[in-house]
Amino acid sequence: MVRMEIFDNQIPVFGSADERTLNQIRVCARTADKVALMPDNHVGYGVPIGGIVAYRDAISPTGVGYDIGCGNKAVRLDMPGSELRANIARIMDDVWNIISFGVGRKNNEAGNEEIRAHVLFDDAAWKLKAISPLKQMARNQLGTVGSGNHYVDLFVDEEDRVWIGVHFGSRGLGHKTATWFLEAAGASDGMDVEPCVLSTASDLGADYLEAMRLAGDYAYAGRDWVCSRVAAILGAPIVEEVHNHHNYAWREEHGGEMLWVVRKGATPAFPGQRGFVGGTMGEQSVILEGVENEHARYSLYSTVHGAGRAMGRREAAGVIDRKTGAVKRAGRVTPEMMRGWIERAGIGLRGAGLDESPDCYKRLDEVLEAVDDTVRILHRLTPVGVAMAGANEFDPYKD
């Protein structure tokens, strides 16, 4: 059964939330027309992760976040799981060596014709002052995965069919675009601040919507490229795909009125709409679809985007002096704990730090229980191979 409570007569909260996260969504509710909070919630910059904030004639760059268009894509291949498992070590080496992981990386194949001539780079929005200087950087970074919790995973489903799953966004383009607009709007910096809200009738608001759209298209194109490239590594055609942003804003009708619905770490889930929701590196992920019911309307037809962090990155991995490598504060997660998860799950892992260990996250099934009949699980995906940026990558793309 769905676990939802309405706070302050206006804030639907699915599952539970700590007091700081609740206070963040309360602050958002002061200026938004509708808000909601998903069960994989935790504190974010201005707007909590798992937060939905909706406005009649306004948009919030804080709500969309720094990683504009961050999202998930999953593709099913015409390939049996037995073939994947038999070659997993070689396949993961190839994925790790060909796909670019980490901050500020260029695509190892950035010079190929598919990237250089991508129709995305003909978009008129590149003329906007905020993003015109970023075009060459964006061209070089298209199809790079980044760091933090961004990944390329290889799965098998309940019928032992192979899936590729990826999670990342608009890379440096999104981060620099968000930074430009937040500074131009005079937004407050910090975690527990009132979100920046722009009128869509203003020049700055209209320009932001165009820049957001372009960054979202860029994120989609990057995930498309990575999935296609990994499918080529596996030597199998793509036969099915599921693709969603979860850091973005959409113009939607709710309750008879048109709203800009900003989802920050929340997946759109209208009735029949499918989504790929990732678990931790050591546990199952899911393909789900939205279901029509009263609870779904409270969420503005949104659902979770992942398991949700239960432990901060520094709390998990500790604090290390980046210059000397000396441990300033020990973390709660040890290499032995993380290795135990991976060995029990039998996963071929490349990269990843202690702050991405399954110990740092909520359990996905428990999170999904809180949204229960608002979604239907279509497939359960069991990880076979996981690739992420290395342990010492600094992640500036805040959320």
Buried (B, 14 or more C-beta within 10 A) or exposed (E): EBBBEEBEEEBBBBBBBEEEBBBBBBBBBEBBBBBBBBBBBBBBBBBBBBBBBBBEEBBBBBBBBBBBBBBBBBBBBEBBBEBBBEEBEEBBBBBBEBBBBBBBBBBBBBEEEEBEEBEBBEBEBBEBEBBEEBBEBBBBBBBBBBBBBBBBBBBBBEEEBBBBBBBBBBBBBBBBBBBBBBEBBEBEEEEEBBBBBBEBEEEBBBBBBBBBBBBBBBBBBBBBBBBBBBBEBBEBEBEBBBBBBBBBBBEBEBEEEEBBBBBBBBBBBBEEBBBBBBBBBBBBBBBBBBBEEEBBEBBBBBBBBBBBBBBBBBBBBBBBEEEEEEEEEEBBBBEEBBEBBBEEBEBBBBBBBBBBBBBBBBBBBEBBBBBBEBBBEBBBBBBBBBBBBEBEBEBBBBB
